Amino acid sequence: MSSARHDFDRHLAQTSATPLGLEIVRAEGSWLVARDGRRYLDLIAGIGVTALGHGHPAILAALEQQARRHLHVMVYGEYVLESQTQLAARLANLLPSSLTRVYFTNSGAEAIEGALKAARKFTQRQAFVAFEGAYHGDTMGALALAGNPDFRRPFGPLTGPVKHLPYGDAGALDLIDADTAAVVIEPVQAEGGVRIPSADFMHALRARCDATGSLLVFDEVLTGLGRTGRLFALEHFGVVPDLIVLAKALGGGLPLGAFCGRDDVIGVLSHDPPLGHITTFGGHPLSCATALAALTLIVEERLYDRARTIGDYLMRRLRESHLEGIREVRGLGLLIGVEFASPEKARTFVHGCIARGVIVNWTLNADRVVRLAPPLTLSQDEADFALSVMATAATASA
């Protein structure tokens, strides 16, 4: 056992009884390299974080350039820092025209918390609506929105009240009422099993929020920045929210989240009281510099188009292969769900893929579904290697 594995087992807080325990010493492109020299094709990209793959030269150059200028200098929002302002302006120019204001955070969960605070203060209401199967993070407010009661139960009582509606069911939207401060939804549920709502449902949701004066919050922590074959998943539905939450791929591999919205909504956080919502490290200059480099590449190289092309190829090949135990393959771009007949078959498939050098994972709220979310730079050859391994793993798990 290496000293790193000993310290991992002895001192690092664990999140499960059976961690994978892969000891990664290097990462390059779409590949992870373990201490024993084995290479693993990374089809989850650090849960959607490394959209450009690992060690992209543009990210490393931006990191070095900013590090030579300065690191942390002051609490976010007090000094004018070029990496922050350039990134905020770039995001505002790419988002729908009404979403002009950006608040940077450390993570997606923290961005959700900020969005909830802004919604309560703006509407002067307390209640929230979320959806069954949802995942929005693990801080107390974000956890209250979680669609899996098994994750909420041990930590209650949580922020609320929160109503959980069936995802994609327009008939349930009447439960959004004049007491609702905000409705928080993932345009595609990732941990819920890569579930995709209809455009009709999303338009009905927007209309119901307008009718009740409730804010509509899109959680695009995983779906944003090219993952679904569009720069933002909202583009698939033609619906503009009042707030959008971003993270994961946003930082280009470094920790960064943001909630973006209308001036009047986010503006309430700057007064009564001033500094009523602040963060020490949110919008760190290093993270903003790498984020700007990543965003520039995603847009200039149209990596969302590549995500759509490679994603469609992966889904078509998986469907045509009629692999044993797979019931359905669905997704948008390079966010793909592979549904198995049972949770046991899904887990056996995951372990079979990892044993053969391909990293995939199951979803928290849909234990029969395996998720693929590789770097947007995944090559055709890498996709073919993944398909070969998945075919062998599926046969072995049958």
Secondary structure, 3 states (H helix, E strand, C coil): CCHHHHHHHHHCCCCCCCCCCCCEEEEEECEEEECCCCEEEECCHHHHCCCCCECCHHHHHHHHHHHHHCCCCCCCCCCCCHHHHHHHHHHHHHCCCCCCEEEEECCHHHHHHHHHHHHHHHHCCCEEEEECCCCCCCCHHHHHCCCCHHHHHHHCCCCCCEEEECCCCHHHHHHCCCCEEEEEECCCECCCCCECCCHHHHHHHHHHHHHHCCEEEEECCCCCCCCCCCCCHHHHCCCCCCEEEECHHHHCCCCCEEEEECHHHHHHHHCCCCCCCCCCCCCCHHHHHHHHHHHHHHHHCCHHHHHHHHHHHHHHHHHHHCCCCEEEEEEECCEEEEEECCHHHHHHHHHHHHHCCEECEEECCEEEEEEECCCCCCCHHHHHHHHHHHHHHHHHHC
